[in-house]
């Protein structure tokens, strides 16, 4: 498992993401990934160049950490 998938991603609410959209989008474009949370669930925001295998690892790790 690489360092990227071992790192816990920062979480932002949808409202926080909207209020700081330009900054957070720039951070994603520069390689960072985030979890966006809302009352309806969570979504992952990540750079396009991350491959599907990384997504599967993240999903698996997040679900294994769930209470």
CHARMM-style PDB file with segment names, atoms N, HN, CA, C and O in Angstrom:
ATOM      1  N   UNK     1       0.855  -1.182   0.000  1.00  0.00      PROA
ATOM      2  CA  UNK     1       0.000   0.000   0.000  1.00  0.00      PROA
ATOM      3  C   UNK     1       0.896   1.238   0.000  1.00  0.00      PROA
ATOM      4  O   UNK     1       1.840   1.324   0.786  1.00  0.00      PROA
ATOM      5  N   UNK     2       0.605   2.185  -0.869  1.00  0.00      PROA
ATOM      6  HN  UNK     2      -0.162   2.116  -1.507  1.00  0.00      PROA
ATOM      7  CA  UNK     2       1.466   3.364  -0.962  1.00  0.00      PROA
ATOM      8  C   UNK     2       1.107   4.423   0.078  1.00  0.00      PROA
ATOM      9  O   UNK     2       0.080   4.331   0.752  1.00  0.00      PROA
ATOM     10  N   UNK     3       1.963   5.416   0.192  1.00  0.00      PROA
ATOM     11  HN  UNK     3       2.797   5.490  -0.355  1.00  0.00      PROA
ATOM     12  CA  UNK     3       1.781   6.464   1.204  1.00  0.00      PROA
ATOM     13  C   UNK     3       0.492   7.239   0.987  1.00  0.00      PROA
ATOM     14  O   UNK     3      -0.118   7.701   1.951  1.00  0.00      PROA
ATOM     15  N   UNK     4       0.067   7.390  -0.264  1.00  0.00      PROA
ATOM     16  HN  UNK     4       0.562   7.015  -1.048  1.00  0.00      PROA
ATOM     17  CA  UNK     4      -1.138   8.170  -0.552  1.00  0.00      PROA
ATOM     18  C   UNK     4      -2.354   7.525   0.100  1.00  0.00      PROA
ATOM     19  O   UNK     4      -3.181   8.222   0.687  1.00  0.00      PROA
ATOM     20  N   UNK     5      -2.474   6.199   0.004  1.00  0.00      PROA
ATOM     21  HN  UNK     5      -1.802   5.632  -0.474  1.00  0.00      PROA
ATOM     22  CA  UNK     5      -3.648   5.544   0.561  1.00  0.00      PROA
ATOM     23  C   UNK     5      -3.552   5.395   2.076  1.00  0.00      PROA
ATOM     24  O   UNK     5      -4.571   5.200   2.738  1.00  0.00      PROA
ATOM     25  N   UNK     6      -2.347   5.484   2.637  1.00  0.00      PROA
ATOM     26  HN  UNK     6      -1.519   5.643   2.099  1.00  0.00      PROA
ATOM     27  CA  UNK     6      -2.188   5.400   4.086  1.00  0.00      PROA
ATOM     28  C   UNK     6      -2.549   6.711   4.769  1.00  0.00      PROA
ATOM     29  O   UNK     6      -2.901   6.726   5.948  1.00  0.00      PROA
ATOM     30  N   UNK     7      -2.463   7.793   4.039  1.00  0.00      PROA
ATOM     31  HN  UNK     7      -2.177   7.781   3.081  1.00  0.00      PROA
ATOM     32  CA  UNK     7      -2.735   9.110   4.589  1.00  0.00      PROA
ATOM     33  C   UNK     7      -4.236   9.316   4.736  1.00  0.00      PROA
ATOM     34  O   UNK     7      -5.001   9.067   3.804  1.00  0.00      PROA
ATOM     35  N   UNK     8      -4.647   9.771   5.906  1.00  0.00      PROA
ATOM     36  HN  UNK     8      -4.025   9.974   6.662  1.00  0.00      PROA
ATOM     37  CA  UNK     8      -6.059  10.089   6.097  1.00  0.00      PROA
ATOM     38  C   UNK     8      -6.369  11.386   5.368  1.00  0.00      PROA
ATOM     39  O   UNK     8      -5.663  12.383   5.524  1.00  0.00      PROA
ATOM     40  N   UNK     9      -7.412  11.364   4.583  1.00  0.00      PROA
ATOM     41  HN  UNK     9      -7.985  10.555   4.456  1.00  0.00      PROA
ATOM     42  CA  UNK     9      -7.802  12.563   3.855  1.00  0.00      PROA
ATOM     43  C   UNK     9      -8.556  13.510   4.782  1.00  0.00      PROA
ATOM     44  O   UNK     9      -9.277  13.085   5.685  1.00  0.00      PROA
ATOM     45  N   UNK    10      -8.370  14.791   4.535  1.00  0.00      PROA
ATOM     46  HN  UNK    10      -7.785  15.136   3.801  1.00  0.00      PROA
ATOM     47  CA  UNK    10      -9.104  15.804   5.293  1.00  0.00      PROA
ATOM     48  C   UNK    10     -10.550  15.802   4.841  1.00  0.00      PROA
ATOM     49  O   UNK    10     -10.855  15.544   3.677  1.00  0.00      PROA
ATOM     50  N   UNK    11     -11.435  16.094   5.782  1.00  0.00      PROA
ATOM     51  HN  UNK    11     -11.188  16.304   6.728  1.00  0.00      PROA
ATOM     52  CA  UNK    11     -12.861  16.169   5.470  1.00  0.00      PROA
ATOM     53  C   UNK    11     -13.322  17.619   5.494  1.00  0.00      PROA
ATOM     54  O   UNK    11     -12.912  18.409   6.345  1.00  0.00      PROA
ATOM     55  N   UNK    12     -14.185  17.947   4.538  1.00  0.00      PROA
ATOM     56  HN  UNK    12     -14.518  17.306   3.847  1.00  0.00      PROA
ATOM     57  CA  UNK    12     -14.810  19.258   4.464  1.00  0.00      PROA
ATOM     58  C   UNK    12     -16.293  19.051   4.234  1.00  0.00      PROA
ATOM     59  O   UNK    12     -16.694  18.141   3.508  1.00  0.00      PROA
ATOM     60  N   UNK    13     -17.103  19.888   4.848  1.00  0.00      PROA
ATOM     61  HN  UNK    13     -16.777  20.627   5.438  1.00  0.00      PROA
ATOM     62  CA  UNK    13     -18.526  19.856   4.530  1.00  0.00      PROA
ATOM     63  C   UNK    13     -18.711  20.481   3.151  1.00  0.00      PROA
ATOM     64  O   UNK    13     -17.836  21.189   2.653  1.00  0.00      PROA
ATOM     65  N   UNK    14     -19.842  20.213   2.554  1.00  0.00      PROA
ATOM     66  HN  UNK    14     -20.553  19.638   2.958  1.00  0.00      PROA
ATOM     67  CA  UNK    14     -20.149  20.815   1.257  1.00  0.00      PROA
ATOM     68  C   UNK    14     -20.136  22.338   1.381  1.00  0.00      PROA
ATOM     69  O   UNK    14     -19.662  23.039   0.488  1.00  0.00      PROA
ATOM     70  N   UNK    15     -20.658  22.835   2.491  1.00  0.00      PROA
ATOM     71  HN  UNK    15     -21.043  22.265   3.217  1.00  0.00      PROA
ATOM     72  CA  UNK    15     -20.682  24.289   2.712  1.00  0.00      PROA
ATOM     73  C   UNK    15     -19.260  24.858   2.795  1.00  0.00      PROA
ATOM     74  O   UNK    15     -18.982  25.914   2.225  1.00  0.00      PROA
ATOM     75  N   UNK    16     -18.366  24.167   3.497  1.00  0.00      PROA
ATOM     76  HN  UNK    16     -18.592  23.309   3.960  1.00  0.00      PROA
ATOM     77  CA  UNK    16     -16.971  24.619   3.582  1.00  0.00      PROA
ATOM     78  C   UNK    16     -16.321  24.591   2.202  1.00  0.00      PROA
ATOM     79  O   UNK    16     -15.589  25.509   1.833  1.00  0.00      PROA
ATOM     80  N   UNK    17     -16.592  23.537   1.450  1.00  0.00      PROA
ATOM     81  HN  UNK    17     -17.187  22.791   1.751  1.00  0.00      PROA
ATOM     82  CA  UNK    17     -16.029  23.428   0.108  1.00  0.00      PROA
ATOM     83  C   UNK    17     -16.524  24.557  -0.785  1.00  0.00      PROA
ATOM     84  O   UNK    17     -15.746  25.150  -1.532  1.00  0.00      PROA
ATOM     85  N   UNK    18     -17.812  24.853  -0.706  1.00  0.00      PROA
ATOM     86  HN  UNK    18     -18.444  24.371  -0.099  1.00  0.00      PROA
ATOM     87  CA  UNK    18     -18.373  25.931  -1.530  1.00  0.00      PROA
ATOM     88  C   UNK    18     -17.799  27.289  -1.150  1.00  0.00      PROA
ATOM     89  O   UNK    18     -17.545  28.120  -2.022  1.00  0.00      PROA
ATOM     90  N   UNK    19     -17.593  27.522   0.139  1.00  0.00      PROA
ATOM     91  HN  UNK    19     -17.799  26.848   0.848  1.00  0.00      PROA
ATOM     92  CA  UNK    19     -17.108  28.838   0.567  1.00  0.00      PROA
ATOM     93  C   UNK    19     -15.630  29.039   0.249  1.00  0.00      PROA
ATOM     94  O   UNK    19     -15.174  30.180   0.169  1.00  0.00      PROA
ATOM     95  N   UNK    20     -14.876  27.966   0.068  1.00  0.00      PROA
ATOM     96  HN  UNK    20     -15.246  27.040   0.134  1.00  0.00      PROA
ATOM     97  CA  UNK    20     -13.443  28.065  -0.225  1.00  0.00      PROA
ATOM     98  C   UNK    20     -13.127  27.325  -1.527  1.00  0.00      PROA
ATOM     99  O   UNK    20     -12.057  26.735  -1.675  1.00  0.00      PROA
ATOM    100  N   UNK    21     -14.077  27.366  -2.465  1.00  0.00      PROA
ATOM    101  HN  UNK    21     -14.946  27.845  -2.345  1.00  0.00      PROA
ATOM    102  CA  UNK    21     -14.013  26.583  -3.696  1.00  0.00      PROA
ATOM    103  C   UNK    21     -12.707  26.757  -4.475  1.00  0.00      PROA
ATOM    104  O   UNK    21     -12.055  25.769  -4.812  1.00  0.00      PROA
ATOM    105  N   UNK    22     -12.324  27.987  -4.761  1.00  0.00      PROA
ATOM    106  HN  UNK    22     -12.854  28.790  -4.488  1.00  0.00      PROA
ATOM    107  CA  UNK    22     -11.137  28.222  -5.592  1.00  0.00      PROA
ATOM    108  C   UNK    22      -9.885  27.631  -4.961  1.00  0.00      PROA
ATOM    109  O   UNK    22      -9.091  26.983  -5.644  1.00  0.00      PROA
ATOM    110  N   UNK    23      -9.703  27.846  -3.675  1.00  0.00      PROA
ATOM    111  HN  UNK    23     -10.347  28.372  -3.119  1.00  0.00      PROA
ATOM    112  CA  UNK    23      -8.527  27.332  -2.969  1.00  0.00      PROA
ATOM    113  C   UNK    23      -8.522  25.801  -2.950  1.00  0.00      PROA
ATOM    114  O   UNK    23      -7.505  25.178  -3.254  1.00  0.00      PROA
ATOM    115  N   UNK    24      -9.647  25.202  -2.596  1.00  0.00      PROA
ATOM    116  HN  UNK    24     -10.474  25.708  -2.348  1.00  0.00      PROA
ATOM    117  CA  UNK    24      -9.694  23.746  -2.503  1.00  0.00      PROA
ATOM    118  C   UNK    24      -9.585  23.087  -3.873  1.00  0.00      PROA
ATOM    119  O   UNK    24      -8.967  22.029  -3.990  1.00  0.00      PROA
ATOM    120  N   UNK    25     -10.159  23.674  -4.898  1.00  0.00      PROA
ATOM    121  HN  UNK    25     -10.661  24.534  -4.803  1.00  0.00      PROA
ATOM    122  CA  UNK    25      -9.998  23.129  -6.251  1.00  0.00      PROA
ATOM    123  C   UNK    25      -8.545  23.199  -6.693  1.00  0.00      PROA
ATOM    124  O   UNK    25      -8.045  22.269  -7.327  1.00  0.00      PROA
ATOM    125  N   UNK    26      -7.869  24.282  -6.369  1.00  0.00      PROA
ATOM    126  HN  UNK    26      -8.275  25.037  -5.855  1.00  0.00      PROA
ATOM    127  CA  UNK    26      -6.451  24.393  -6.704  1.00  0.00      PROA
ATOM    128  C   UNK    26      -5.649  23.308  -5.993  1.00  0.00      PROA
ATOM    129  O   UNK    26      -4.745  22.712  -6.579  1.00  0.00      PROA
ATOM    130  N   UNK    27      -5.983  23.055  -4.731  1.00  0.00      PROA
ATOM    131  HN  UNK    27      -6.718  23.539  -4.255  1.00  0.00      PROA
ATOM    132  CA  UNK    27      -5.294  22.007  -3.975  1.00  0.00      PROA
ATOM    133  C   UNK    27      -5.520  20.633  -4.610  1.00  0.00      PROA
ATOM    134  O   UNK    27      -4.592  19.827  -4.683  1.00  0.00      PROA
ATOM    135  N   UNK    28      -6.732  20.362  -5.064  1.00  0.00      PROA
ATOM    136  HN  UNK    28      -7.486  21.017  -5.005  1.00  0.00      PROA
ATOM    137  CA  UNK    28      -7.015  19.095  -5.745  1.00  0.00      PROA
ATOM    138  C   UNK    28      -6.226  19.018  -7.045  1.00  0.00      PROA
ATOM    139  O   UNK    28      -5.647  17.978  -7.359  1.00  0.00      PROA
ATOM    140  N   UNK    29      -6.199  20.095  -7.791  1.00  0.00      PROA
ATOM    141  HN  UNK    29      -6.670  20.940  -7.536  1.00  0.00      PROA
ATOM    142  CA  UNK    29      -5.442  20.128  -9.040  1.00  0.00      PROA
ATOM    143  C   UNK    29      -3.951  19.896  -8.804  1.00  0.00      PROA
ATOM    144  O   UNK    29      -3.245  19.421  -9.694  1.00  0.00      PROA
ATOM    145  N   UNK    30      -3.474  20.230  -7.609  1.00  0.00      PROA
ATOM    146  HN  UNK    30      -4.047  20.616  -6.886  1.00  0.00      PROA
ATOM    147  CA  UNK    30      -2.066  20.027  -7.254  1.00  0.00      PROA
ATOM    148  C   UNK    30      -1.819  18.681  -6.580  1.00  0.00      PROA
ATOM    149  O   UNK    30      -0.725  18.438  -6.071  1.00  0.00      PROA
ATOM    150  N   UNK    31      -2.824  17.803  -6.570  1.00  0.00      PROA
ATOM    151  HN  UNK    31      -3.713  18.001  -6.984  1.00  0.00      PROA
ATOM    152  CA  UNK    31      -2.604  16.446  -6.114  1.00  0.00      PROA
ATOM    153  C   UNK    31      -3.256  16.034  -4.809  1.00  0.00      PROA
ATOM    154  O   UNK    31      -3.201  14.858  -4.449  1.00  0.00      PROA
ATOM    155  N   UNK    32      -3.872  16.963  -4.085  1.00  0.00      PROA
ATOM    156  HN  UNK    32      -3.916  17.919  -4.377  1.00  0.00      PROA
ATOM    157  CA  UNK    32      -4.518  16.591  -2.821  1.00  0.00      PROA
ATOM    158  C   UNK    32      -5.883  15.955  -3.075  1.00  0.00      PROA
ATOM    159  O   UNK    32      -6.502  16.164  -4.118  1.00  0.00      PROA
ATOM    160  N   UNK    33      -6.330  15.180  -2.099  1.00  0.00      PROA
ATOM    161  HN  UNK    33      -5.827  15.011  -1.252  1.00  0.00      PROA
ATOM    162  CA  UNK    33      -7.648  14.563  -2.154  1.00  0.00      PROA
ATOM    163  C   UNK    33      -8.392  14.890  -0.866  1.00  0.00      PROA
ATOM    164  O   UNK    33      -7.784  15.034   0.194  1.00  0.00      PROA
ATOM    165  N   UNK    34      -9.708  15.005  -0.968  1.00  0.00      PROA
ATOM    166  HN  UNK    34     -10.203  14.888  -1.829  1.00  0.00      PROA
ATOM    167  CA  UNK    34     -10.536  15.348   0.180  1.00  0.00      PROA
ATOM    168  C   UNK    34     -11.775  14.476   0.213  1.00  0.00      PROA
ATOM    169  O   UNK    34     -12.168  13.879  -0.789  1.00  0.00      PROA
ATOM    170  N   UNK    35     -12.379  14.417   1.387  1.00  0.00      PROA
ATOM    171  HN  UNK    35     -12.060  14.903   2.201  1.00  0.00      PROA
ATOM    172  CA  UNK    35     -13.695  13.816   1.532  1.00  0.00      PROA
ATOM    173  C   UNK    35     -14.672  14.959   1.774  1.00  0.00      PROA
ATOM    174  O   UNK    35     -14.473  15.785   2.665  1.00  0.00      PROA
ATOM    175  N   UNK    36     -15.727  14.994   0.972  1.00  0.00      PROA
ATOM    176  HN  UNK    36     -15.889  14.323   0.249  1.00  0.00      PROA
ATOM    177  CA  UNK    36     -16.780  15.991   1.151  1.00  0.00      PROA
ATOM    178  C   UNK    36     -17.932  15.313   1.881  1.00  0.00      PROA
ATOM    179  O   UNK    36     -18.371  14.230   1.496  1.00  0.00      PROA
ATOM    180  N   UNK    37     -18.417  15.957   2.936  1.00  0.00      PROA
ATOM    181  HN  UNK    37     -18.060  16.838   3.249  1.00  0.00      PROA
ATOM    182  CA  UNK    37     -19.485  15.368   3.732  1.00  0.00      PROA
ATOM    183  C   UNK    37     -20.741  16.229   3.666  1.00  0.00      PROA
ATOM    184  O   UNK    37     -20.677  17.452   3.540  1.00  0.00      PROA
ATOM    185  N   UNK    38     -21.861  15.565   3.752  1.00  0.00      PROA
ATOM    186  HN  UNK    38     -21.913  14.572   3.854  1.00  0.00      PROA
ATOM    187  CA  UNK    38     -23.143  16.259   3.830  1.00  0.00      PROA
ATOM    188  C   UNK    38     -24.096  15.362   4.603  1.00  0.00      PROA
ATOM    189  O   UNK    38     -23.739  14.254   5.005  1.00  0.00      PROA
ATOM    190  N   UNK    39     -25.298  15.848   4.804  1.00  0.00      PROA
ATOM    191  HN  UNK    39     -25.588  16.748   4.478  1.00  0.00      PROA
ATOM    192  CA  UNK    39     -26.294  15.045   5.515  1.00  0.00      PROA
ATOM    193  C   UNK    39     -26.680  13.803   4.716  1.00  0.00      PROA
ATOM    194  O   UNK    39     -27.286  12.881   5.262  1.00  0.00      PROA
ATOM    195  N   UNK    40     -26.338  13.771   3.435  1.00  0.00      PROA
ATOM    196  HN  UNK    40     -25.846  14.520   2.991  1.00  0.00      PROA
ATOM    197  CA  UNK    40     -26.715  12.660   2.565  1.00  0.00      PROA
ATOM    198  C   UNK    40     -25.614  11.608   2.423  1.00  0.00      PROA
ATOM    199  O   UNK    40     -25.852  10.536   1.867  1.00  0.00      PROA
ATOM    200  N   UNK    41     -24.417  11.904   2.918  1.00  0.00      PROA
ATOM    201  HN  UNK    41     -24.224  12.775   3.370  1.00  0.00      PROA
ATOM    202  CA  UNK    41     -23.319  10.946   2.807  1.00  0.00      PROA
ATOM    203  C   UNK    41     -22.001  11.637   2.530  1.00  0.00      PROA
ATOM    204  O   UNK    41     -21.841  12.831   2.783  1.00  0.00      PROA
ATOM    205  N   UNK    42     -21.066  10.876   2.011  1.00  0.00      PROA
ATOM    206  HN  UNK    42     -21.195   9.906   1.806  1.00  0.00      PROA
ATOM    207  CA  UNK    42     -19.727  11.389   1.731  1.00  0.00      PROA
ATOM    208  C   UNK    42     -19.345  11.100   0.285  1.00  0.00      PROA
ATOM    209  O   UNK    42     -19.821  10.141  -0.323  1.00  0.00      PROA
ATOM    210  N   UNK    43     -18.478  11.949  -0.248  1.00  0.00      PROA
ATOM    211  HN  UNK    43     -18.092  12.728   0.246  1.00  0.00      PROA
ATOM    212  CA  UNK    43     -17.934  11.769  -1.588  1.00  0.00      PROA
ATOM    213  C   UNK    43     -16.450  12.088  -1.542  1.00  0.00      PROA
ATOM    214  O   UNK    43     -16.000  12.857  -0.692  1.00  0.00      PROA
ATOM    215  N   UNK    44     -15.697  11.504  -2.448  1.00  0.00      PROA
ATOM    216  HN  UNK    44     -16.062  10.880  -3.138  1.00  0.00      PROA
ATOM    217  CA  UNK    44     -14.259  11.745  -2.511  1.00  0.00      PROA
ATOM    218  C   UNK    44     -13.973  12.702  -3.658  1.00  0.00      PROA
ATOM    219  O   UNK    44     -14.471  12.523  -4.770  1.00  0.00      PROA
ATOM    220  N   UNK    45     -13.171  13.715  -3.380  1.00  0.00      PROA
ATOM    221  HN  UNK    45     -12.766  13.861  -2.477  1.00  0.00      PROA
ATOM    222  CA  UNK    45     -12.725  14.670  -4.392  1.00  0.00      PROA
ATOM    223  C   UNK    45     -11.242  14.407  -4.594  1.00  0.00      PROA
ATOM    224  O   UNK    45     -10.451  14.591  -3.669  1.00  0.00      PROA
ATOM    225  N   UNK    46     -10.852  13.976  -5.796  1.00  0.00      PROA
ATOM    226  HN  UNK    46     -11.494  13.826  -6.548  1.00  0.00      PROA
ATOM    227  CA  UNK    46      -9.450  13.672  -6.028  1.00  0.00      PROA
ATOM    228  C   UNK    46      -9.051  14.043  -7.444  1.00  0.00      PROA
ATOM    229  O   UNK    46      -9.899  14.184  -8.325  1.00  0.00      PROA
ATOM    230  N   UNK    47      -7.733  14.203  -7.656  1.00  0.00      PROA
ATOM    231  HN  UNK    47      -7.045  14.089  -6.940  1.00  0.00      PROA
ATOM    232  CA  UNK    47      -7.251  14.550  -8.984  1.00  0.00      PROA
ATOM    233  C   UNK    47      -7.604  13.460 -10.001  1.00  0.00      PROA
ATOM    234  O   UNK    47      -7.686  12.281  -9.655  1.00  0.00      PROA
ATOM    235  N   UNK    48      -7.803  13.852 -11.214  1.00  0.00      PROA
ATOM    236  HN  UNK    48      -7.736  14.810 -11.495  1.00  0.00      PROA
ATOM    237  CA  UNK    48      -8.175  12.930 -12.284  1.00  0.00      PROA
ATOM    238  C   UNK    48      -7.138  11.838 -12.492  1.00  0.00      PROA
ATOM    239  O   UNK    48      -7.489  10.723 -12.879  1.00  0.00      PROA
ATOM    240  N   UNK    49      -5.868  12.136 -12.243  1.00  0.00      PROA
ATOM    241  HN  UNK    49      -5.582  13.042 -11.928  1.00  0.00      PROA
ATOM    242  CA  UNK    49      -4.814  11.171 -12.552  1.00  0.00      PROA
ATOM    243  C   UNK    49      -4.709  10.021 -11.558  1.00  0.00      PROA
ATOM    244  O   UNK    49      -3.913   9.106 -11.772  1.00  0.00      PROA
ATOM    245  N   UNK    50      -5.492  10.039 -10.472  1.00  0.00      PROA
ATOM    246  HN  UNK    50      -6.138  10.782 -10.299  1.00  0.00      PROA
ATOM    247  CA  UNK    50      -5.497   8.905  -9.544  1.00  0.00      PROA
ATOM    248  C   UNK    50      -6.204   7.747 -10.245  1.00  0.00      PROA
ATOM    249  O   UNK    50      -7.236   7.944 -10.886  1.00  0.00      PROA
ATOM    250  N   UNK    51      -5.649   6.541 -10.125  1.00  0.00      PROA
ATOM    251  HN  UNK    51      -4.810   6.380  -9.605  1.00  0.00      PROA
ATOM    252  CA  UNK    51      -6.254   5.440 -10.866  1.00  0.00      PROA
ATOM    253  C   UNK    51      -7.313   4.704 -10.049  1.00  0.00      PROA
ATOM    254  O   UNK    51      -7.462   4.938  -8.849  1.00  0.00      PROA
ATOM    255  N   UNK    52      -8.025   3.836 -10.699  1.00  0.00      PROA
ATOM    256  HN  UNK    52      -7.903   3.646 -11.673  1.00  0.00      PROA
ATOM    257  CA  UNK    52      -9.142   3.126 -10.092  1.00  0.00      PROA
ATOM    258  C   UNK    52      -8.685   2.249  -8.934  1.00  0.00      PROA
ATOM    259  O   UNK    52      -9.408   2.110  -7.948  1.00  0.00      PROA
ATOM    260  N   UNK    53      -7.516   1.665  -9.032  1.00  0.00      PROA
ATOM    261  HN  UNK    53      -6.928   1.778  -9.833  1.00  0.00      PROA
ATOM    262  CA  UNK    53      -7.011   0.823  -7.947  1.00  0.00      PROA
ATOM    263  C   UNK    53      -6.900   1.624  -6.649  1.00  0.00      PROA
ATOM    264  O   UNK    53      -7.225   1.113  -5.578  1.00  0.00      PROA
ATOM    265  N   UNK    54      -6.445   2.867  -6.736  1.00  0.00      PROA
ATOM    266  HN  UNK    54      -6.180   3.283  -7.606  1.00  0.00      PROA
ATOM    267  CA  UNK    54      -6.364   3.726  -5.559  1.00  0.00      PROA
ATOM    268  C   UNK    54      -7.752   3.965  -4.970  1.00  0.00      PROA
ATOM    269  O   UNK    54      -7.912   3.969  -3.749  1.00  0.00      PROA
ATOM    270  N   UNK    55      -8.752   4.163  -5.822  1.00  0.00      PROA
ATOM    271  HN  UNK    55      -8.621   4.159  -6.814  1.00  0.00      PROA
ATOM    272  CA  UNK    55     -10.108   4.388  -5.338  1.00  0.00      PROA
ATOM    273  C   UNK    55     -10.634   3.177  -4.575  1.00  0.00      PROA
ATOM    274  O   UNK    55     -11.293   3.321  -3.545  1.00  0.00      PROA
ATOM    275  N   UNK    56     -10.344   2.000  -5.080  1.00  0.00      PROA
ATOM    276  HN  UNK    56      -9.809   1.883  -5.916  1.00  0.00      PROA
ATOM    277  CA  UNK    56     -10.794   0.783  -4.408  1.00  0.00      PROA
ATOM    278  C   UNK    56     -10.123   0.664  -3.041  1.00  0.00      PROA
ATOM    279  O   UNK    56     -10.773   0.285  -2.067  1.00  0.00      PROA
ATOM    280  N   UNK    57      -8.838   0.980  -2.960  1.00  0.00      PROA
ATOM    281  HN  UNK    57      -8.310   1.288  -3.752  1.00  0.00      PROA
ATOM    282  CA  UNK    57      -8.126   0.919  -1.681  1.00  0.00      PROA
ATOM    283  C   UNK    57      -8.724   1.906  -0.685  1.00  0.00      PROA
ATOM    284  O   UNK    57      -8.936   1.566   0.479  1.00  0.00      PROA
ATOM    285  N   UNK    58      -8.995   3.118  -1.137  1.00  0.00      PROA
ATOM    286  HN  UNK    58      -8.823   3.394  -2.083  1.00  0.00      PROA
ATOM    287  CA  UNK    58      -9.568   4.140  -0.256  1.00  0.00      PROA
ATOM    288  C   UNK    58     -10.930   3.678   0.247  1.00  0.00      PROA
ATOM    289  O   UNK    58     -11.217   3.751   1.442  1.00  0.00      PROA
ATOM    290  N   UNK    59     -11.757   3.206  -0.661  1.00  0.00      PROA
ATOM    291  HN  UNK    59     -11.525   3.146  -1.632  1.00  0.00      PROA
ATOM    292  CA  UNK    59     -13.102   2.760  -0.287  1.00  0.00      PROA
ATOM    293  C   UNK    59     -13.008   1.638   0.745  1.00  0.00      PROA
ATOM    294  O   UNK    59     -13.728   1.649   1.744  1.00  0.00      PROA
ATOM    295  N   UNK    60     -12.144   0.691   0.510  1.00  0.00      PROA
ATOM    296  HN  UNK    60     -11.559   0.682  -0.301  1.00  0.00      PROA
ATOM    297  CA  UNK    60     -11.985  -0.435   1.423  1.00  0.00      PROA
ATOM    298  C   UNK    60     -11.500   0.029   2.786  1.00  0.00      PROA
ATOM    299  O   UNK    60     -12.024  -0.411   3.810  1.00  0.00      PROA
ATOM    300  N   UNK    61     -10.508   0.911   2.817  1.00  0.00      PROA
ATOM    301  HN  UNK    61     -10.082   1.269   1.986  1.00  0.00      PROA
ATOM    302  CA  UNK    61      -9.975   1.399   4.077  1.00  0.00      PROA
ATOM    303  C   UNK    61     -11.018   2.200   4.843  1.00  0.00      PROA
ATOM    304  O   UNK    61     -11.153   2.036   6.056  1.00  0.00      PROA
ATOM    305  N   UNK    62     -11.746   3.053   4.163  1.00  0.00      PROA
ATOM    306  HN  UNK    62     -11.635   3.186   3.178  1.00  0.00      PROA
ATOM    307  CA  UNK    62     -12.757   3.871   4.827  1.00  0.00      PROA
ATOM    308  C   UNK    62     -13.851   2.989   5.416  1.00  0.00      PROA
ATOM    309  O   UNK    62     -14.316   3.237   6.529  1.00  0.00      PROA
ATOM    310  N   UNK    63     -14.258   1.979   4.690  1.00  0.00      PROA
ATOM    311  HN  UNK    63     -13.880   1.778   3.786  1.00  0.00      PROA
ATOM    312  CA  UNK    63     -15.306   1.106   5.189  1.00  0.00      PROA
ATOM    313  C   UNK    63     -14.811   0.224   6.329  1.00  0.00      PROA
ATOM    314  O   UNK    63     -15.592  -0.140   7.208  1.00  0.00      PROA
ATOM    315  N   UNK    64     -13.545  -0.119   6.330  1.00  0.00      PROA
ATOM    316  HN  UNK    64     -12.910   0.177   5.617  1.00  0.00      PROA
ATOM    317  CA  UNK    64     -12.989  -0.916   7.430  1.00  0.00      PROA
ATOM    318  C   UNK    64     -12.817  -0.085   8.687  1.00  0.00      PROA
ATOM    319  O   UNK    64     -12.802  -0.638   9.786  1.00  0.00      PROA
ATOM    320  N   UNK    65     -12.684   1.246   8.555  1.00  0.00      PROA
ATOM    321  HN  UNK    65     -12.696   1.695   7.661  1.00  0.00      PROA
ATOM    322  CA  UNK    65     -12.544   2.140   9.701  1.00  0.00      PROA
ATOM    323  C   UNK    65     -13.892   2.514  10.298  1.00  0.00      PROA
ATOM    324  O   UNK    65     -13.946   3.083  11.388  1.00  0.00      PROA
ATOM    325  N   UNK    66     -14.975   2.207   9.605  1.00  0.00      PROA
ATOM    326  HN  UNK    66     -14.931   1.745   8.719  1.00  0.00      PROA
ATOM    327  CA  UNK    66     -16.303   2.601  10.083  1.00  0.00      PROA
ATOM    328  C   UNK    66     -16.649   1.866  11.382  1.00  0.00      PROA
ATOM    329  O   UNK    66     -16.284   0.704  11.558  1.00  0.00      PROA
ATOM    330  N   UNK    67     -17.358   2.551  12.291  1.00  0.00      PROA
ATOM    331  HN  UNK    67     -17.654   3.495  12.148  1.00  0.00      PROA
ATOM    332  CA  UNK    67     -17.721   1.896  13.551  1.00  0.00      PROA
ATOM    333  C   UNK    67     -18.717   0.762  13.353  1.00  0.00      PROA
ATOM    334  OT1 UNK    67     -19.117   0.116  14.321  1.00  0.00      PROA
TER     335      UNK     67
END
